[in-house]
């Protein structure tokens, strides 16, 4: 909520109390699409008319009379339609945001709506058995941008990566790496059925040979397999960390599935579920009665051979999240994991938690297009296209912007040609060019002198820019609450469009009118800060020249 909205909402609350002796909450204000209907509009009279047993227009007119007695930053209040209350702000009230933006600088857009709620957000969590590919990249951009927004909105956020370094996939990684290593000595060792054939496995095997020579040819099979599992996991994870760092994605916490297993957390959680009466044995396996909490069928936790299913460590991991004091858990899963959500929620409920403590965002697929045709395989390796390759070919900024331009739950057609196009058709170029142009204008302009009142910014394009600048904290709060970076991408486009329209109609540097020039420079300085902060919230840079 920005300052002006706060003032108007507080006035409406007081007006209700004075006029009807009624305490109201959740007052809604919106910016009308048609500026002729005011700068802000409220439907509060319609919402409470039934409670007051009075026609909405009568309620609205009575509130208007009360509001006119207040000292508000408006020059007119009107009742419209069935009972909307429309506020027309004084130009000086809108322009006062200039000093607020300049004073807060890099912190402008921050707000208190999260109220310190502890939230653990887990995302990416790609298996350390290969490269980060395009699907993981979307989750990385969306998850990182979401946590940036939540931090800016005063949530206490922990960004976490779950390392799947236990289970069959790691056994297969070790076997695959050992096979490639022995192959370098012309020794035959079969690849596992679900082995990994990527070029990275060959590279790691070659590195081990270069470092250790033939050391692992004669070592006990159990010992050398454990080494290749550990070394392969370590090197793959280092690659993942490196490319995510280049992508602007960092984590506060890295949790190992192997450590979860070694610490006995699976046995602990199974004991808790057993005591709560949610486990039973059948056909030599241990089952979790997940259907009691809405799953479509019960799930095996421990198989006949005594090994755990993937679900068992995942339940233990989510229980560990809550043990660390996080009241809200957010997971980003691939869309193919949609059936997994009910199982985890059922387990958390069985362990005594509210089902709403976990919220899951499903990440839909990304389709890469070039020359209008889908691109599925890397030209360099013949495998899936990796994040590293995309960064080299496209760059971080277009990737992050495009990934945040559509809802995470929507399929994305990523136009590779558009992403590198230097024209207004490319939304990230359009936005960054607006920032660079502002920087260029300000460099040529006389030094800006801060004003107490900005009285000359009355052109409709100036007013539009002022409104957008004022609204950034609202947009950040909304995007954080809904976990929707798309809100910020849309906002950035509106701000860029408003600036370009302003620049086409309003002369900024005018030696014949230095006072107006100074106020317009103040407006552009605020726009520069706002644009840079908004871009940063989705991990996109704000260049000063292009």
C-alpha positions as CSV (number, residue, x, y, z in Angstrom):
1,X,0.0,0.0,0.0
2,X,1.4,3.4,-1.0
3,X,1.1,6.5,1.2
4,X,-1.8,8.0,-0.7
5,X,-3.8,4.8,-0.6
6,X,-3.1,4.5,3.2
7,X,-4.4,8.0,3.8
8,X,-7.6,7.4,1.7
9,X,-8.3,4.1,3.3
10,X,-7.8,5.5,6.8
11,X,-10.2,8.3,5.9
12,X,-12.8,5.9,4.7
13,X,-12.6,3.9,7.9
14,X,-13.0,7.0,10.0
15,X,-15.9,8.3,7.8
16,X,-17.8,5.0,8.3
17,X,-17.2,5.3,12.0
18,X,-18.4,8.9,12.2
19,X,-21.4,8.4,9.8
20,X,-22.7,5.0,10.7
21,X,-20.9,4.0,13.9
22,X,-19.5,1.0,12.0
23,X,-16.0,-0.4,12.1
24,X,-15.1,-1.6,8.6
25,X,-12.1,-3.6,7.4
26,X,-10.6,-4.6,4.1
27,X,-11.3,-1.4,2.3
28,X,-10.6,-1.8,-1.4
29,X,-9.1,0.9,-3.6
30,X,-8.4,0.5,-7.3
31,X,-7.0,2.7,-10.0
32,X,-9.8,3.2,-12.7
33,X,-8.9,2.3,-16.2
34,X,-10.6,5.5,-17.3
35,X,-8.8,8.5,-15.8
36,X,-12.0,10.5,-16.1
37,X,-13.3,8.4,-13.2
38,X,-10.6,9.6,-10.9
39,X,-7.2,8.5,-9.6
40,X,-8.6,6.0,-7.1
41,X,-12.1,4.5,-6.7
42,X,-13.7,2.5,-3.9
43,X,-16.7,0.2,-3.9
44,X,-16.9,0.2,-0.1
45,X,-20.4,1.7,-0.1
46,X,-21.7,-1.2,-2.2
47,X,-20.0,-3.8,0.0
48,X,-21.6,-2.5,3.3
49,X,-24.9,-1.2,2.0
50,X,-26.6,-4.6,2.9
51,X,-25.2,-4.5,6.4
52,X,-26.5,-0.9,6.8
53,X,-29.8,-1.8,5.1
54,X,-29.4,1.4,3.0
55,X,-29.1,2.0,-0.7
56,X,-25.4,2.1,-1.8
57,X,-25.7,5.6,-3.3
58,X,-27.1,6.9,0.0
59,X,-24.2,5.3,1.9
60,X,-21.7,6.7,-0.7
61,X,-23.1,10.3,-0.5
62,X,-23.0,10.3,3.3
63,X,-19.4,9.1,3.3
64,X,-18.6,11.8,0.7
65,X,-20.0,14.5,2.9
66,X,-17.9,13.2,5.8
67,X,-14.7,12.9,3.7
68,X,-15.0,16.5,2.4
69,X,-14.5,17.7,6.0
70,X,-11.1,15.9,6.2
71,X,-7.9,17.4,5.0
72,X,-7.2,15.0,2.2
73,X,-4.8,15.3,-0.8
74,X,-7.7,15.5,-3.2
75,X,-9.3,18.3,-5.1
76,X,-12.6,16.4,-5.8
77,X,-14.6,13.5,-4.6
78,X,-17.5,12.1,-6.6
79,X,-20.1,9.5,-6.2
80,X,-20.6,7.6,-9.5
81,X,-22.8,4.8,-10.9
82,X,-24.5,2.5,-8.3
83,X,-22.3,3.9,-5.4
84,X,-18.7,4.1,-6.3
85,X,-16.6,6.8,-4.5
86,X,-14.1,8.3,-6.9
87,X,-11.1,10.4,-5.6
88,X,-9.3,13.0,-7.8
89,X,-5.9,13.7,-6.3
90,X,-4.2,17.1,-6.2
91,X,-1.3,17.2,-8.7
92,X,1.1,18.1,-5.8
93,X,0.0,14.9,-3.9
94,X,1.0,12.6,-6.8
95,X,4.2,14.5,-7.4
96,X,5.2,14.1,-3.7
97,X,6.2,10.6,-4.5
98,X,9.3,11.9,-6.3
99,X,11.1,12.8,-3.1
100,X,9.9,9.5,-1.5
101,X,11.5,7.5,-4.3
102,X,14.7,9.5,-4.3
103,X,15.1,9.3,-0.6
104,X,14.5,5.5,-0.4
105,X,16.6,4.9,-3.5
106,X,17.5,1.1,-3.7
107,X,15.0,0.3,-1.0
108,X,12.0,1.9,-2.8
109,X,9.4,-0.7,-3.4
110,X,10.0,-2.5,-0.1
111,X,6.9,-2.9,2.2
112,X,5.9,-4.6,5.4
113,X,3.0,-6.8,4.2
114,X,4.8,-10.0,4.9
115,X,5.0,-9.0,8.6
116,X,8.0,-11.3,9.3
117,X,6.2,-14.6,8.4
118,X,8.8,-17.4,8.1
119,X,8.6,-19.0,4.7
120,X,10.8,-21.8,3.3
121,X,10.9,-21.8,-0.4
122,X,12.4,-24.9,-2.2
123,X,13.1,-24.7,-5.9
124,X,15.2,-26.1,-8.7
125,X,16.4,-29.2,-6.6
126,X,17.6,-30.8,-9.8
127,X,19.2,-34.2,-9.4
128,X,23.1,-33.9,-9.3
129,X,23.4,-36.3,-12.2
130,X,23.6,-33.9,-15.1
131,X,23.3,-30.4,-16.4
132,X,20.6,-27.8,-15.5
133,X,18.3,-27.8,-18.6
134,X,15.7,-25.3,-19.8
135,X,12.8,-26.7,-17.7
136,X,14.9,-26.3,-14.5
137,X,15.9,-22.8,-15.7
138,X,12.3,-21.6,-15.6
139,X,11.9,-22.8,-12.0
140,X,15.2,-21.2,-11.1
141,X,14.2,-17.8,-12.5
142,X,10.7,-17.9,-11.0
143,X,11.8,-19.2,-7.6
144,X,14.6,-16.7,-7.2
145,X,12.4,-13.8,-8.3
146,X,9.6,-14.9,-6.0
147,X,12.0,-14.9,-3.0
148,X,13.3,-11.5,-3.9
149,X,9.8,-10.2,-3.9
150,X,9.0,-11.8,-0.6
151,X,12.2,-10.5,1.0
152,X,11.3,-7.0,-0.2
153,X,7.9,-7.5,1.4
154,X,9.3,-8.3,4.8
155,X,8.8,-12.1,4.8
156,X,11.5,-14.0,6.6
157,X,12.5,-16.2,3.6
158,X,14.8,-19.2,3.5
159,X,15.8,-20.2,-0.1
160,X,16.6,-23.9,-0.2
161,X,17.9,-26.4,-2.6
162,X,17.3,-30.1,-1.9
163,X,20.1,-32.3,-3.1
164,X,18.8,-35.7,-4.3
165,X,22.1,-37.4,-3.5
166,X,20.5,-40.6,-2.1
167,X,18.7,-43.5,-3.8
168,X,18.9,-45.3,-7.2
169,X,19.8,-42.3,-9.3
170,X,23.1,-41.8,-7.4
171,X,23.8,-45.5,-7.7
172,X,23.3,-45.3,-11.4
173,X,25.5,-42.2,-11.6
174,X,28.4,-44.0,-9.8
175,X,28.0,-47.0,-12.1
176,X,27.9,-44.8,-15.2
177,X,31.0,-42.9,-14.2
178,X,32.8,-46.1,-13.3
179,X,31.9,-47.6,-16.7
180,X,33.3,-44.5,-18.6
181,X,36.4,-44.5,-16.4
182,X,37.2,-48.2,-17.2
183,X,36.4,-47.6,-20.8
184,X,39.3,-45.2,-20.9
185,X,41.5,-48.3,-20.1
186,X,39.8,-50.4,-22.8
187,X,38.1,-52.4,-20.1
188,X,34.5,-53.4,-20.5
189,X,32.0,-52.5,-17.7
190,X,28.3,-52.4,-18.6
191,X,26.4,-49.2,-18.2
192,X,23.4,-49.6,-15.8
193,X,19.9,-49.9,-17.3
194,X,19.1,-46.3,-16.3
195,X,22.6,-45.0,-16.8
196,X,23.7,-41.5,-17.7
197,X,25.2,-41.0,-21.2
198,X,25.8,-37.2,-21.2
199,X,29.2,-35.8,-22.2
200,X,29.6,-34.5,-18.7
201,X,30.0,-38.1,-17.4
202,X,32.8,-38.7,-20.0
203,X,34.5,-35.4,-18.9
204,X,34.4,-36.3,-15.2
205,X,35.8,-39.8,-15.9
206,X,38.6,-38.3,-17.9
207,X,39.4,-35.8,-15.1
208,X,39.6,-38.7,-12.6
209,X,41.9,-40.6,-14.9
210,X,44.1,-37.6,-15.3
211,X,44.3,-37.1,-11.6
212,X,44.4,-40.7,-10.2
213,X,45.7,-42.6,-13.2
214,X,44.9,-46.3,-13.0
215,X,44.4,-46.2,-9.2
216,X,40.8,-47.4,-9.3
217,X,41.4,-50.4,-11.5
218,X,42.4,-52.7,-8.7
219,X,40.5,-51.2,-5.7
220,X,37.7,-53.2,-4.1
221,X,34.4,-52.8,-6.1
222,X,32.4,-51.5,-3.1
223,X,35.0,-48.9,-2.2
224,X,35.6,-47.7,-5.8
225,X,31.9,-47.5,-6.5
226,X,31.3,-45.4,-3.4
227,X,34.1,-43.1,-4.5
228,X,32.6,-42.7,-8.0
229,X,29.2,-42.0,-6.5
230,X,30.6,-39.4,-4.1
231,X,33.0,-37.8,-6.7
232,X,30.3,-37.7,-9.4
233,X,27.8,-36.1,-7.1
234,X,30.3,-33.5,-5.9
235,X,31.3,-32.5,-9.4
236,X,27.8,-32.4,-10.8
237,X,26.6,-30.3,-7.9
238,X,29.5,-27.9,-8.3
239,X,28.5,-27.5,-12.0
240,X,24.9,-26.8,-10.9
241,X,26.0,-24.2,-8.3
242,X,28.2,-22.5,-10.8
243,X,25.7,-22.1,-13.6
244,X,22.9,-21.1,-11.2
245,X,25.2,-18.4,-9.8
246,X,25.8,-17.1,-13.3
247,X,22.1,-17.0,-13.7
248,X,21.8,-14.8,-10.6
249,X,20.3,-17.6,-8.5
250,X,21.7,-18.3,-5.0
251,X,20.5,-20.3,-2.0
252,X,20.7,-19.9,1.7
253,X,20.6,-23.6,2.4
254,X,21.6,-26.8,0.7
255,X,20.0,-29.9,2.3
256,X,21.3,-33.3,1.4
257,X,19.0,-36.3,1.1
258,X,22.0,-38.5,2.0
259,X,22.3,-36.6,5.3
260,X,18.6,-36.9,5.9
261,X,19.0,-40.7,5.6
262,X,22.2,-40.9,7.7
263,X,20.7,-38.8,10.5
264,X,17.9,-41.4,10.9
265,X,15.2,-38.9,10.0
266,X,13.3,-41.4,7.9
267,X,13.1,-43.9,10.8
268,X,12.0,-41.0,13.1
269,X,9.1,-39.9,10.8
270,X,8.0,-43.5,10.2
271,X,7.8,-44.0,13.9
272,X,5.7,-40.9,14.3
273,X,3.4,-42.1,11.5
274,X,3.2,-45.5,13.1
275,X,2.3,-44.1,16.5
276,X,-0.4,-41.9,14.9
277,X,-1.9,-45.0,13.3
278,X,-1.2,-44.2,9.6
279,X,1.0,-47.2,8.7
280,X,0.2,-50.8,7.9
281,X,2.0,-53.8,6.4
282,X,0.8,-55.7,3.4
283,X,2.6,-58.1,1.0
284,X,5.8,-57.6,2.9
285,X,5.8,-53.8,2.3
286,X,5.1,-50.9,4.7
287,X,2.2,-48.7,3.5
288,X,1.2,-45.2,4.4
289,X,-2.6,-44.7,4.5
290,X,-2.6,-41.5,2.5
291,X,-6.1,-42.0,1.2
292,X,-7.4,-40.9,4.6
293,X,-6.3,-37.4,3.7
294,X,-7.4,-37.3,0.1
295,X,-4.8,-39.2,-1.9
296,X,-6.2,-41.4,-4.6
297,X,-4.4,-44.5,-3.2
298,X,-2.2,-45.5,-0.3
299,X,1.5,-45.3,-0.8
300,X,4.4,-47.7,-0.1
301,X,7.2,-46.2,2.1
302,X,9.3,-49.3,2.5
303,X,9.5,-52.0,-0.2
304,X,9.7,-55.8,0.2
305,X,13.4,-55.7,-0.1
306,X,13.7,-53.3,2.9
307,X,14.7,-50.2,0.8
308,X,12.7,-47.0,1.0
309,X,10.7,-45.5,-1.8
310,X,11.3,-41.9,-2.9
311,X,8.4,-40.8,-0.8
312,X,9.9,-41.8,2.6
313,X,12.9,-39.4,2.5
314,X,10.7,-36.6,1.0
315,X,8.3,-36.9,4.0
316,X,11.2,-36.8,6.4
317,X,12.6,-33.7,4.6
318,X,9.3,-31.8,4.8
319,X,9.0,-32.7,8.4
320,X,12.5,-31.3,8.9
321,X,11.4,-28.0,7.3
322,X,8.7,-27.6,9.9
323,X,11.0,-28.6,12.7
324,X,13.2,-25.6,11.8
325,X,10.3,-23.3,12.6
326,X,8.8,-22.5,9.2
327,X,5.1,-22.0,9.3
328,X,4.7,-21.8,5.5
329,X,6.4,-24.1,3.0
330,X,6.5,-23.4,-0.7
331,X,7.7,-26.0,-3.2
332,X,8.2,-25.6,-6.9
333,X,7.6,-28.9,-8.6
334,X,7.7,-29.9,-12.3
335,X,4.3,-30.3,-13.7
336,X,4.9,-34.1,-14.0
337,X,5.0,-34.2,-10.2
338,X,1.4,-33.0,-9.8
339,X,0.3,-36.3,-8.3
340,X,3.0,-36.1,-5.7
341,X,1.4,-33.0,-4.0
342,X,-1.4,-34.9,-2.4
343,X,1.0,-37.5,-0.9
344,X,3.2,-34.9,0.8
345,X,0.2,-32.9,2.0
346,X,-1.4,-36.1,3.4
347,X,1.9,-37.0,5.2
348,X,2.2,-33.5,6.8
349,X,-1.4,-33.7,8.0
350,X,-0.9,-37.2,9.4
351,X,2.1,-35.7,11.3
352,X,-0.2,-33.1,12.9
353,X,0.2,-30.1,10.6
354,X,-2.4,-28.0,8.8
355,X,-2.7,-29.0,5.2
356,X,-2.3,-25.3,4.2
357,X,1.2,-25.1,5.6
358,X,2.4,-26.4,2.2
359,X,1.7,-24.7,-1.1
360,X,3.0,-26.1,-4.3
361,X,3.5,-24.2,-7.6
362,X,3.7,-26.5,-10.6
363,X,6.2,-25.4,-13.3
364,X,4.9,-26.1,-16.8
365,X,7.1,-26.9,-19.7
366,X,9.1,-24.4,-21.9
367,X,9.1,-24.8,-25.6
368,X,12.0,-23.2,-27.4
369,X,11.3,-21.7,-30.8
370,X,13.7,-20.6,-33.6
371,X,12.4,-19.4,-36.9
372,X,9.0,-20.5,-35.8
373,X,10.1,-24.1,-35.3
374,X,10.5,-25.9,-32.0
375,X,14.1,-26.6,-31.0
376,X,14.5,-29.7,-28.8
377,X,18.1,-30.7,-29.0
378,X,21.4,-28.9,-28.5
379,X,23.3,-28.4,-31.7
380,X,26.6,-28.9,-29.8
381,X,25.9,-32.1,-27.9
382,X,22.7,-33.6,-29.4
383,X,21.2,-33.6,-25.9
384,X,18.6,-31.4,-24.2
385,X,19.5,-27.7,-24.2
386,X,21.2,-26.6,-21.0
387,X,21.0,-23.4,-19.1
388,X,24.7,-22.9,-19.6
389,X,24.2,-23.0,-23.4
390,X,21.2,-20.6,-23.2
391,X,23.2,-18.1,-21.1
392,X,26.0,-18.1,-23.8
393,X,23.6,-17.8,-26.7
394,X,20.8,-15.6,-25.3
395,X,22.1,-13.9,-22.1
396,X,20.9,-13.9,-18.5
397,X,18.6,-10.8,-18.8
398,X,16.3,-12.0,-21.7
399,X,16.1,-15.5,-20.2
400,X,15.0,-14.3,-16.8
401,X,12.7,-11.7,-18.2
402,X,10.9,-14.1,-20.5
403,X,10.7,-16.8,-17.8
404,X,9.0,-14.3,-15.5
405,X,6.6,-13.0,-18.2
406,X,4.2,-15.9,-18.0
407,X,2.6,-17.6,-15.0
408,X,4.7,-20.5,-13.8
409,X,1.7,-22.8,-14.3
410,X,1.4,-21.8,-18.0
411,X,3.2,-23.3,-20.9
412,X,5.8,-20.9,-22.3
413,X,6.7,-20.6,-26.0
414,X,10.2,-19.0,-25.8
415,X,11.0,-17.2,-29.0
416,X,14.8,-17.3,-29.2
417,X,14.9,-14.9,-32.1
418,X,12.8,-12.3,-30.3
419,X,14.9,-12.6,-27.1
420,X,18.0,-11.3,-28.9
421,X,16.2,-8.7,-31.1
422,X,17.2,-5.1,-30.4
423,X,13.8,-3.4,-31.0
424,X,10.7,-2.4,-29.2
425,X,9.2,-5.8,-30.1
426,X,11.5,-7.4,-27.5
427,X,10.0,-6.5,-24.0
428,X,13.3,-6.8,-22.1
429,X,15.1,-4.6,-24.6
430,X,12.2,-2.1,-24.6
431,X,12.4,-1.8,-20.8
432,X,16.2,-1.7,-20.5
433,X,16.3,0.9,-23.3
434,X,13.9,3.1,-21.3
435,X,16.2,3.0,-18.3
436,X,19.3,3.7,-20.5
437,X,17.5,6.7,-22.2
438,X,16.6,8.1,-18.8
439,X,20.2,7.9,-17.7
440,X,21.3,9.6,-20.9
441,X,18.9,12.5,-20.4
442,X,19.9,13.0,-16.8
443,X,23.6,13.1,-17.8
444,X,22.9,16.0,-20.2
445,X,20.6,17.8,-17.8
446,X,21.6,20.5,-15.3
447,X,22.0,19.2,-11.7
448,X,18.6,18.3,-10.2
449,X,17.5,20.4,-7.2
450,X,15.1,18.8,-4.9
451,X,11.8,20.6,-4.4
452,X,9.4,20.6,-1.5
453,X,6.4,20.9,-3.9
454,X,6.3,19.9,-7.6
455,X,3.5,22.0,-9.0
456,X,4.2,22.0,-12.7
457,X,3.8,18.3,-13.5
458,X,0.3,18.4,-14.8
459,X,0.6,16.9,-18.3
460,X,-1.4,13.7,-18.6
461,X,1.8,11.7,-19.4
462,X,3.5,13.2,-16.4
463,X,0.5,12.2,-14.2
464,X,0.6,8.7,-15.7
465,X,4.3,8.3,-14.8
466,X,3.7,9.7,-11.3
467,X,0.9,7.2,-10.7
468,X,3.1,4.3,-11.8
469,X,6.0,5.4,-9.7
470,X,3.7,5.7,-6.7
471,X,2.4,2.2,-7.2
472,X,5.6,0.1,-7.1
473,X,5.3,-0.9,-3.4
474,X,1.7,-2.1,-4.1
475,X,2.9,-4.2,-7.0
476,X,5.7,-5.7,-5.0
477,X,3.4,-6.6,-2.2
478,X,0.8,-8.1,-4.5
479,X,3.4,-10.1,-6.4
480,X,5.0,-11.4,-3.2
481,X,1.6,-12.5,-1.8
482,X,0.6,-14.3,-4.9
483,X,4.1,-15.6,-5.8
484,X,3.7,-14.0,-9.2
485,X,6.8,-12.3,-10.7
486,X,4.7,-11.8,-13.8
487,X,3.0,-8.9,-12.0
488,X,6.4,-7.1,-12.0
489,X,7.1,-7.9,-15.6
490,X,3.8,-6.4,-16.5
491,X,4.5,-3.4,-14.4
492,X,7.9,-2.9,-16.0
493,X,6.2,-2.8,-19.4
494,X,3.7,-0.3,-18.3
495,X,6.4,1.9,-16.8
496,X,8.5,1.7,-20.0
497,X,5.6,2.5,-22.2
498,X,4.6,5.4,-20.1
499,X,8.1,6.8,-20.2
500,X,8.5,6.5,-23.9
501,X,5.1,8.2,-24.4
502,X,6.1,11.0,-22.0
503,X,9.5,11.5,-23.8
504,X,7.7,11.8,-27.1
505,X,5.5,14.6,-25.9
506,X,7.3,16.4,-23.0
507,X,10.5,18.3,-23.5
508,X,12.7,17.6,-20.5
509,X,15.6,20.0,-20.9
510,X,14.2,23.5,-21.7
511,X,16.5,26.4,-21.1
512,X,13.5,28.8,-21.4
513,X,11.7,27.0,-18.5
514,X,14.3,25.9,-16.0
515,X,11.8,25.3,-13.2
516,X,9.7,22.8,-15.3
517,X,12.9,21.2,-16.6
518,X,14.1,20.7,-13.0
519,X,10.7,19.1,-12.0
520,X,10.8,16.8,-15.0
521,X,14.4,15.8,-14.1
522,X,13.1,14.9,-10.7
523,X,10.4,12.8,-12.2
524,X,12.9,11.0,-14.4
525,X,15.3,10.4,-11.6
526,X,12.4,8.7,-9.7
527,X,11.6,6.7,-12.8
528,X,15.2,5.6,-13.1
529,X,15.2,4.3,-9.5
530,X,11.8,2.7,-9.9
531,X,12.7,0.9,-13.1
532,X,16.0,-0.3,-11.8
533,X,14.5,-1.7,-8.6
534,X,11.6,-3.4,-10.5
535,X,14.1,-5.0,-12.9
536,X,16.3,-6.2,-10.1
537,X,13.3,-7.9,-8.4
538,X,13.2,-10.3,-11.3
539,X,17.0,-10.5,-11.6
540,X,17.4,-8.4,-14.7
541,X,20.0,-5.7,-15.0
542,X,19.4,-2.0,-15.7
543,X,22.1,-0.8,-18.1
544,X,22.9,2.9,-18.2
545,X,23.7,2.9,-21.9
546,X,22.9,0.6,-24.8
